[in-house]
């Protein structure tokens, strides 16, 4: 099984507003960048899209270290929120419908295909590839203007 590093980030101008996402997939010395955007979205949706689109870009089953600065995405996986939401029929701790259920379902499908280790990084700090993702995602927003 190939071991891949993926860095992701999402950005939004206004919340909701125009948004962009980016992923950098690294395998050995090879690198692939994916990106896109939406004219009316939220930051959390773009963070999720970055992860989903990056995992969908993999052509075979992989072991992935996925780096994200999104506490929303990382905590949902590493702290068991996603499992709890499913057990509670997609209700959160306030008994309200979970936001972005459509994207969580897409992510769940990707997580059945790949072995993914989510790693939280500090945003806008010294992580080179996270900063690159942020710049690419913000450039996607500019394309929508």
C-alpha positions as CSV (number, residue, x, y, z in Angstrom):
1,X,0.0,0.0,0.0
2,X,1.4,3.4,-1.0
3,X,2.0,5.9,1.8
4,X,0.9,9.4,0.8
5,X,1.1,12.7,2.7
6,X,-1.8,15.1,2.0
7,X,-2.1,18.7,3.2
8,X,-5.5,20.4,2.9
9,X,-7.0,23.8,3.6
10,X,-10.3,25.6,2.9
11,X,-11.0,29.3,2.9
12,X,-14.0,31.5,2.7
13,X,-14.5,35.3,2.1
14,X,-17.5,35.9,4.4
15,X,-19.2,32.9,6.0
16,X,-21.2,32.2,3.9
17,X,-19.6,33.7,0.9
18,X,-17.3,32.7,-1.9
19,X,-14.9,29.9,-0.9
20,X,-11.9,27.9,-2.1
21,X,-10.2,24.7,-1.2
22,X,-6.8,23.1,-1.9
23,X,-5.0,19.9,-1.4
24,X,-1.4,18.9,-1.9
25,X,-0.8,15.2,-2.4
26,X,2.8,14.1,-1.9
27,X,4.2,10.7,-2.8
28,X,8.0,10.5,-2.6
29,X,9.3,13.3,-4.9
30,X,6.0,13.5,-6.8
31,X,3.4,16.2,-6.0
32,X,-0.2,16.8,-7.2
33,X,-2.3,19.9,-6.4
34,X,-6.0,19.9,-6.4
35,X,-8.2,22.9,-5.9
36,X,-11.6,24.4,-6.6
37,X,-14.2,26.7,-5.2
38,X,-17.8,27.6,-4.8
39,X,-19.5,31.0,-5.1
40,X,-21.6,30.6,-2.0
41,X,-20.4,28.3,0.8
42,X,-18.9,28.2,4.3
43,X,-15.4,27.8,5.6
44,X,-16.3,24.4,7.1
45,X,-17.7,23.1,3.8
46,X,-14.4,24.2,2.0
47,X,-12.3,22.4,4.7
48,X,-14.3,19.3,4.1
49,X,-14.2,19.6,0.3
50,X,-10.4,19.9,0.5
51,X,-10.2,16.6,2.3
52,X,-12.8,14.8,0.2
53,X,-11.4,16.0,-3.2
54,X,-7.9,15.1,-2.1
55,X,-8.8,11.6,-1.2
56,X,-10.9,11.2,-4.3
57,X,-7.8,12.1,-6.4
58,X,-6.0,8.9,-5.2
59,X,-6.0,6.3,-7.9
60,X,-5.5,3.3,-5.6
61,X,-6.0,2.3,-2.0
62,X,-3.4,4.2,0.1
63,X,-2.2,4.8,3.6
64,X,-2.5,8.6,4.2
65,X,-1.2,11.1,6.7
66,X,-3.6,13.9,6.2
67,X,-2.6,17.3,7.6
68,X,-5.3,19.9,8.2
69,X,-5.6,23.1,10.3
70,X,-9.3,22.5,10.6
71,X,-10.3,21.6,14.2
72,X,-13.8,21.0,12.9
73,X,-12.6,18.2,10.5
74,X,-9.9,16.8,12.7
75,X,-11.9,16.7,15.9
76,X,-14.9,15.1,14.2
77,X,-12.6,12.2,13.3
78,X,-10.1,12.0,16.1
79,X,-12.5,12.8,19.0
80,X,-15.3,10.5,17.7
81,X,-17.9,13.2,16.9
82,X,-18.6,11.6,13.5
83,X,-19.4,8.3,15.1
84,X,-21.6,10.0,17.7
85,X,-23.5,11.9,15.0
86,X,-24.2,8.6,13.2
87,X,-25.4,6.9,16.3
88,X,-27.6,9.8,17.2
89,X,-29.2,9.8,13.7
90,X,-27.1,12.8,12.5
91,X,-28.0,15.0,15.5
92,X,-25.3,17.0,17.3
93,X,-24.9,17.4,21.1
94,X,-27.6,20.1,21.1
95,X,-29.9,17.6,19.3
96,X,-29.9,19.7,16.2
97,X,-29.2,18.3,12.7
98,X,-25.5,18.0,11.9
99,X,-24.4,20.6,9.4
100,X,-22.8,19.4,6.2
101,X,-24.2,15.9,6.5
102,X,-23.8,15.5,2.7
103,X,-20.1,16.1,2.9
104,X,-19.6,14.0,6.0
105,X,-21.3,11.1,4.1
106,X,-18.9,11.6,1.2
107,X,-15.9,11.6,3.6
108,X,-17.1,8.4,5.3
109,X,-17.1,6.7,1.9
110,X,-13.5,7.8,1.3
111,X,-12.5,6.6,4.8
112,X,-13.7,3.1,3.9
113,X,-11.3,3.0,0.9
114,X,-8.2,4.4,2.5
115,X,-6.4,4.2,5.8
116,X,-6.3,7.8,6.9
117,X,-4.5,9.3,9.9
118,X,-5.7,12.9,10.6
119,X,-3.1,15.2,11.9
120,X,-4.0,18.7,13.2
121,X,-1.5,21.5,12.3
122,X,-1.5,25.1,13.4
123,X,-2.9,27.3,10.7
124,X,-1.0,30.3,9.4
125,X,2.2,29.3,11.2
126,X,5.4,27.6,10.0
127,X,3.9,24.6,8.2
128,X,5.1,25.2,4.6
129,X,2.6,23.0,2.8
130,X,-0.4,24.2,4.9
131,X,0.6,27.7,4.0
132,X,0.7,26.8,0.4
133,X,-2.7,25.2,0.6
134,X,-4.1,28.4,2.2
135,X,-2.6,30.5,-0.6
136,X,-4.1,28.2,-3.3
137,X,-7.5,28.1,-1.7
138,X,-7.5,31.9,-1.4
139,X,-6.6,32.2,-5.1
140,X,-9.6,30.0,-5.9
141,X,-11.8,32.7,-4.2
142,X,-10.2,35.4,-6.3
143,X,-11.2,33.4,-9.5
144,X,-14.8,33.6,-8.4
145,X,-14.8,37.4,-8.2
